[in-house]
Amino acid sequence: MPKLIHCAEFGIDLVRNVQTPGFNIEFKTMKNKLPGLFLLVISIGLINSCEVADDLINGRAGELEGEWAVSEDSEIVGPTTYTISISAEPGNPNGIIIDDFYNVGISVNATIAGNFITISTQVEGGFTVSGSGSVNSGNDEINLSYTVGDSGGQPDNVTAVYTR
């Protein structure tokens, strides 16, 4: 013997069939409610998407923001120490900006993927820069290897350790 269960919120009737386990859905008045149901589903999807975007924006790039002590070993200049600042790149949840890179006052963009950092080839303040490295799991040490060149001389191969 069928048992009728009406769901007024969505305008559907559920029919419980005693002989066949499960529910059969009868779309009696569903046509009038379909646009509202569609908007509800889309809204839930957008809300979930916004939460994911917030996680990305406040993700790894945000964890690296702040002042860092640099211990750098350059083939041309030799060992030096100085301080840099890292900030999240606006509009890029995987991007960071390293200020006072190479201790020459330039800002360099880098990309984070997991624990890896990539400095794509770029020209800043007359210097051509590229390199890569990694961040430890505690987010308190960055190891980088990079090349810095200017228009007048030999490229400088550098290794650096950033700590805080």
N, C-alpha and C positions, 0 to 999 in steps of 0.2 A: 504494500500500500504506500503510495507516494506521500511524502510530507513536504509541504511548501514552507520555505523560509524566505522572507522578503527582506532585502537589504535596501532600505529607502534612501540611504546616503548616495548610493551609486545607481539607483533605479534598476536593480536586477533582482531576479527571483532565483533562489537556489532550490532545486527539487531533489529531495532525498528519496531515492528509490530503494525500497526495502529488498526487492529481489536482486538488484544489481548494486553492489557496494559502490560508494562514491557519490558525487554530486553531478547533476546535469545543470548547466546554466541556461536559463531561458532569458533572452534579451528582450523583454517585453517593452520596457520604457527606456531602454538604454540610449536610444538615439538622441533624446533630449539632453542627456547627461554626458555624452561623449566629449564635448569640448571642455567641460569642467574637469573630467577625469584626465584628459590629455594634458591640460595645464598643470594639474597636480603632479603628474609623473614628471613633466619637464622641470617643474619647480624643485622637486626633490633632487633631480639630477644636477641642477645648477647649484643648489646649496652644497651638495657633496663636492662638486668641482671647486667651489670657492674654498672649502676647507683644505683640499689638496693644494691649491695654489698658495694659501697661507703657509702651509708646511714647507713648501718649496722656497718661498721668499725668506722665511726665517730659518732655513736649513743650514747647510754646511758653510755657505759664504758668511752668514751672520755669526757663526761660531768662531770664525777666524778674525773678526773685526777687532781692532785695537792696535796698541803699540807693541813692537817686536824688537828684540835685540838681535843684531846681525853679526855673525862672525863669517867673514868672506875671505876666500883665498883666490886671488887673481894671478894668472900667469904673467901679466904685465906689471901690475901694481904691487903684488904680494899680499900678505895678510892684512886685513883691516877690520875694524869694528865700528859700528854706527847703529842708529835706530831708524826703523821705517814704521810706516803706519799702513794698515790694511783696512779697507772698507768694502762693503758689498757694492757691486755694480748695479745702479738703478736699472730696473727693467730686465735684469738677467739674474735669475735665482741661482745660477751656477757660476756667476762671474764675480771676481774680486778685482780691486784696484790696489796696487802696491805703490805707495807714495815714497819718494826719495830713493827709488830703485837705483842700485849701483853707486849710491852715495853721490849722485850728480844732480839731484833735484828733479828728476823726471818721474812721471807716473806711468805705470805699465799695467795693462789689463791681462788677467789670467783666467783660465777656466778650470773648475773643479769637477771631477767625475770620480765619485767614491773617495778614495784616499789619494788620487793622483791629481797633480796640477800641471797644466800645459800653458806655456807662454807662447802663443802663436807669434810668428814673425811680424814685427811692427816697428815703425820708425817713430821715435819720440825724442824731441829736442836734438835732432841731428844724430842720434844713436839708433842703430838697427839692433833689435833685441829678439832673441828666441831662446826657448829652453823648456825644461820640464823638471818635475820633482814629485815629492810625496809629503803627505801630512800624517803624523802619527795618530793613533786612535784617541789619545787624550787631548788632541787639538792644541798641544803646547810646544810642538816642534815641527818645523818645515825644513826639508832638505831639498835644495835646488841645484841644478847644473844648468848654466846658461852661457850664451855667447853674446858679447856686446861688441859692436863694431862702429867706427865712425868713418867719415869719408876720407880721412887722411892717413889711415894706418892699418896695421894688422889687427884682426879680430882678437878680442880678449876672451879666453875660456875661463869661466869662473865656477867655483863651487861655493855654496853658502848654506849656513845653518841658521834658521830663525828660531829664537826661543822667547818664551815669556813666562 
